[in-house]
Structures are given as C-alpha cells and as structure tokens.
Amino acid sequence: MSDARINNEPGFILHTYPFKETSVVAEVFTRGHGRMALIARGARRPASSLRGLMQPFTPLLLSWFGKSELKTLHAAEWQGGLVVPQGQALMCGFYLNELLLRLLARGDAHEALYEAYVLTLARLAEESRPAEFEHILRRFEKGLLGEIGYAATFDIEADSGKPVSPGIVYIYQPERGAWRANGSGRDGVRVSGQTLIDLAADDFRDSTTLAEAKPLMRALINHYLGAKPLYTRQLLRELTELNP
C-alpha cells in the first residue's frame, strides 16, 4: 500500500516537542482530518523553512504523508488572516489548545469544531475585557463537549423529564443531569434553574449565569478528562484573575 499523501490541509499547531536531534513532533488540529501528529524533520535547524512556522495560533496549510499514526510533514505554508491573541487572551488560547489535545482522539474530523476554534481565537484576539473572555471560553467548552459526543442536557430535569424551572435550585451531575436540590444530599454542582436555561440557550449575559456556569463546565470537563489536571487552567489561576 502506498503512503497516503495529504496536501494543503488547513490547520494549526497545538503543541510541539523535540524529536531526535533536529526535528520536532507537532500535534496539529486540522479542518478535514482532526488532530494529527506530524514529524517536522530538521525543523530545529536554523536554516529550516519550517522553523518559524511551528508556532501555535498560526493559520497554516499543511502537507504530509505516511501510513502510521505518526505522519511526516513535508511542507507548511503560512495562510495569514488571523491576529494572534496577546496577554491574557493568549493564555486563554493555550487553554483551548490543551483542551483539544486532551479531549480529541487522533484522526477524527471535526470540521464544525475547527471553524469554532478559528472563530474563538479571533474573538479572543479582539477582546480585552475579562468578563468577555469568560463568555468566549464557556461557549467553546460547551460546543467542544457536544461535538465529541458529550453534549449535556441542561434545561430538562433528570428525574421528571420536565423543563427546568428558573426559580429552583438544582444539583447537576455529569452524565445524569439536573436534579432538584430539595436537601437531597446528592453530589454535584449546585446551580440555579435560570443558569441551566441560559446555558442551554448559550446566553451568558447575566452575571449570575456566568458565575455559576464556570464551576459547572469545569466539573463536566474534569469528568471526561480524568485525574490529570489541566496545566493551563492552573497557570491561569496563578497568573490572572481568570479561572476557566
């Protein structure tokens, strides 16, 4: 069987690490092929044409070949057209990249998620208000979980199947949903019905919704990540007042 060759596939570098003396392995997120691992041979040499392109948040056209899970990158071209986030927005971008690295299986295409990622990076680059970063991250987190098959039902009660009531306090449990608190002692995240309704509608305009959505989305993501914490989440907590 001949090597599969892919040419000029839009994608972004999520993370790189050294490989042998002069090369790197690039974990990339592509529009048509999802998350891939590519060897960029010689990319650490000063004269390499790939050296300056192996950076996160740079829109690229990537070309590779290979039969195994670890492909060989043979060309990369800068596309342009996207402003790289700076400062706190940059840290939010690294948080998105770590989420994709940890939650996406290699080789599964997620074209809608790719477009959402591009749009989210653009919004982060344009924004300077911490509260808006919160809106942007919550929307991406929710969309990511839905895209990979972990969509949460926020606005229906788990036990009765009835619509969530805005004035009721609920306990939300990953994979089970919203239960009326009623002093039941259930484990989970306490959240108002209005917040659950707003989450279902992607409406984060209310400050209470935004405040309650943070621990709820964190609990959902942690449930699917397992025991290993997100490095960028810890770093954001230490360096800024933003806790995604």
Protein Blocks (a to p, Z undefined) as FASTA:
>chain_A
ZZdddehiacddfbdcdehjlbccdddddfklopaddddehklpmklmklmmmcghiacd
dddedjblbdcdfbdcdebhiacdehjlmmmmmmmmmmmmmmpcghiacfklmmmmmmmm
mmmmmpcbfklmmmmmmmmmmmmmmmnopaccfkbcfklopacdfkbccdddehkbpcdf
klnopacddddfklmmmmmnopakbmklmmmmmmmmmmmmmmmnomadcfklmmmmmmmm
bdZZ
